Amino acid sequence: MSAPSDQLVEIGVLGRPHGVRGALRVFLHNQGSTLLEELEKVLVAGADGETDVLEITHFQPGPKHGIARFAGVNSRQGAEELKGALLLVPREMLPPLDEGEFYAGDLIGMNVATKTGPRGTVTASRDSGGIEIVTVTDGETEIEIPLVETFVVDLDIPARKLLVRDIDELPRTPVRPRGSR
């Protein structure tokens, strides 16, 4: 796992511990992905910016989240220290995309604007019954925007820009601390 950081793709985030033996909930951006079942190791990036390569000893997918165990993480306290960490893999480990497709992780960090100006940055993305929903934050509040024609004017993955229609009627919430799942 020695890919440059600009070629790393975020595939999910670690949630709270599951049980007392070090297992963690895993929220994948593509919940149907089998990648963690196939990988031996994954790069984990904590909120403090520190990264570490962890060996995956077990992964069990689930309908809402998976459950993972990592070598050396053998207690609830050890798992708690990983809560909120991002899961990253080198882009070349992902299957190729068809025309017009993108990885949900490609949306993270994307600038979001309306025709009247900037609205924030995409901080998370999730699938909701076949519709991708992005969480956009301006630093104080966050808003969830479905990536459907009703709201999206233009999605430019290479330019890292998402232009949306008026989203003022969508509810906003205070920014949640990372890892609060």
C-alpha positions as CSV (number, residue, x, y, z in Angstrom):
1,M,0.0,0.0,0.0
2,S,2.4,2.6,-1.1
3,A,0.2,4.7,-3.5
4,P,0.5,8.5,-3.3
5,S,-2.2,10.0,-1.2
6,D,-3.9,11.6,-4.2
7,Q,-4.5,8.1,-5.6
8,L,-6.1,6.9,-2.4
9,V,-9.9,6.5,-2.4
10,E,-12.0,6.7,0.7
11,I,-14.2,3.6,0.7
12,G,-15.9,4.0,4.1
13,V,-15.6,5.0,7.8
14,L,-15.2,3.0,11.0
15,G,-18.1,3.3,13.4
16,R,-18.4,2.5,17.1
17,P,-17.2,-0.8,18.5
18,H,-19.2,-4.0,18.2
19,G,-18.9,-6.1,21.3
20,V,-15.9,-6.2,23.7
21,R,-13.2,-8.0,21.7
22,G,-12.2,-5.2,19.3
23,A,-14.7,-5.5,16.4
24,L,-15.9,-2.3,14.8
25,R,-18.9,-1.3,12.7
26,V,-17.9,-0.4,9.1
27,F,-20.0,2.0,7.1
28,L,-18.9,1.5,3.4
29,H,-19.8,4.1,0.8
30,N,-20.9,1.2,-1.4
31,Q,-22.5,-1.2,1.1
32,G,-22.7,-3.9,-1.6
33,S,-18.9,-3.9,-2.1
34,T,-17.0,-7.1,-1.5
35,L,-13.6,-5.3,-1.4
36,L,-13.0,-5.7,2.3
37,E,-13.7,-9.4,2.0
38,E,-11.0,-9.6,-0.6
39,L,-8.3,-7.3,0.9
40,E,-5.7,-8.4,3.5
41,K,-4.9,-4.8,4.6
42,V,-6.4,-1.4,4.5
43,L,-5.1,2.1,5.2
44,V,-6.9,3.8,8.1
45,A,-6.7,7.5,8.6
46,G,-7.7,9.0,11.9
47,A,-9.2,12.4,12.6
48,D,-5.7,13.5,13.8
49,G,-4.3,13.0,10.3
50,E,-2.3,9.9,11.4
51,T,-2.5,6.9,9.1
52,D,-1.8,3.3,9.7
53,V,-2.0,0.1,7.6
54,L,-4.1,-2.5,9.4
55,E,-4.4,-6.2,8.6
56,I,-8.1,-7.3,8.2
57,T,-8.6,-10.5,10.1
58,H,-12.4,-10.7,9.6
59,F,-15.1,-8.8,7.7
60,Q,-18.7,-9.7,7.7
61,P,-21.0,-7.6,5.5
62,G,-24.4,-6.6,6.7
63,P,-27.5,-4.7,5.3
64,K,-26.7,-1.4,7.0
65,H,-23.0,-1.8,8.1
66,G,-20.4,-4.5,8.1
67,I,-18.4,-5.8,11.1
68,A,-14.6,-5.8,10.9
69,R,-11.8,-7.1,13.1
70,F,-8.2,-6.0,12.7
71,A,-5.0,-7.6,13.8
72,G,-3.8,-6.1,17.1
73,V,-7.2,-4.6,18.0
74,N,-8.4,-6.9,20.7
75,S,-10.4,-4.8,23.1
76,R,-13.4,-2.5,23.1
77,Q,-11.0,0.3,24.1
78,G,-8.7,-0.4,21.2
79,A,-11.7,-0.3,18.8
80,E,-12.9,2.9,20.4
81,E,-9.6,4.6,19.4
82,L,-10.3,3.8,15.7
83,K,-13.9,5.1,15.8
84,G,-14.4,7.7,13.0
85,A,-11.3,6.7,11.1
86,L,-11.5,6.6,7.3
87,L,-10.8,3.5,5.3
88,L,-8.6,4.2,2.2
89,V,-7.4,2.0,-0.6
90,P,-5.2,2.7,-3.6
91,R,-7.4,3.5,-6.6
92,E,-5.9,0.7,-8.7
93,M,-7.5,-1.8,-6.3
94,L,-11.0,-0.7,-7.3
95,P,-12.8,-2.1,-10.3
96,P,-12.8,0.0,-13.5
97,L,-15.8,2.4,-14.0
98,D,-18.1,2.6,-17.0
99,E,-18.8,5.9,-18.7
100,G,-20.7,8.3,-16.4
101,E,-20.0,6.3,-13.3
102,F,-18.0,7.5,-10.3
103,Y,-17.0,6.2,-6.9
104,A,-18.9,7.7,-4.0
105,G,-15.5,8.4,-2.4
106,D,-14.7,10.7,-5.3
107,L,-17.4,13.1,-4.0
108,I,-15.7,13.6,-0.7
109,G,-14.1,17.0,-0.5
110,M,-15.9,18.3,-3.6
111,N,-16.9,22.0,-3.6
112,V,-20.7,22.6,-3.7
113,A,-22.3,25.8,-5.0
114,T,-25.5,27.2,-6.3
115,K,-25.7,29.9,-9.0
116,T,-25.6,32.5,-6.2
117,G,-22.3,31.2,-4.7
118,P,-20.5,28.6,-2.6
119,R,-22.5,26.4,-0.2
120,G,-19.9,24.2,1.3
121,T,-17.9,20.9,0.9
122,V,-19.1,17.3,0.6
123,T,-18.0,15.6,3.8
124,A,-19.9,12.3,3.4
125,S,-21.8,10.2,0.8
126,R,-24.2,7.3,1.3
127,D,-26.5,5.2,-0.8
128,S,-30.2,5.4,0.1
129,G,-32.1,2.9,-2.0
130,G,-30.2,3.5,-5.2
131,I,-29.9,7.3,-4.8
132,E,-26.6,8.7,-3.7
133,I,-27.0,11.3,-0.9
134,V,-24.2,13.7,-0.1
135,T,-23.7,15.5,3.2
136,V,-22.5,19.1,2.6
137,T,-21.1,21.3,5.4
138,D,-20.3,24.9,5.5
139,G,-18.4,24.4,8.8
140,E,-21.4,25.2,11.1
141,T,-24.3,23.3,9.6
142,E,-24.7,20.3,7.3
143,I,-27.3,19.5,4.8
144,E,-28.1,16.2,2.9
145,I,-28.6,16.6,-0.8
146,P,-29.9,13.7,-3.0
147,L,-28.0,13.5,-6.2
148,V,-31.1,13.6,-8.4
149,E,-32.1,15.9,-11.2
150,T,-34.4,17.9,-8.9
151,F,-31.3,19.3,-7.1
152,V,-28.3,18.7,-9.3
153,V,-27.4,21.1,-12.2
154,D,-23.9,19.8,-12.9
155,L,-21.6,17.2,-11.3
156,D,-18.0,17.6,-12.6
157,I,-15.9,14.9,-11.0
158,P,-12.6,15.9,-12.6
159,A,-13.0,19.6,-11.6
160,R,-14.3,18.5,-8.1
161,K,-17.4,20.7,-8.4
162,L,-21.1,20.1,-7.7
163,L,-23.5,22.7,-8.9
164,V,-27.0,22.4,-7.3
165,R,-30.3,24.2,-7.6
166,D,-31.8,26.2,-4.7
167,I,-31.5,24.0,-1.6
168,D,-32.8,26.5,0.9
169,E,-35.9,24.4,1.6
170,L,-33.8,21.3,2.7
171,P,-33.3,20.9,6.4
172,R,-30.0,21.8,8.1
173,T,-28.5,20.4,11.2
174,P,-25.5,21.4,13.3
175,V,-22.3,19.8,12.2
176,R,-21.9,16.3,13.9
177,P,-18.5,15.4,15.3
178,R,-16.8,12.8,13.0
179,G,-17.3,9.2,14.2
180,S,-20.6,9.9,16.0
181,R,-22.3,6.9,14.2
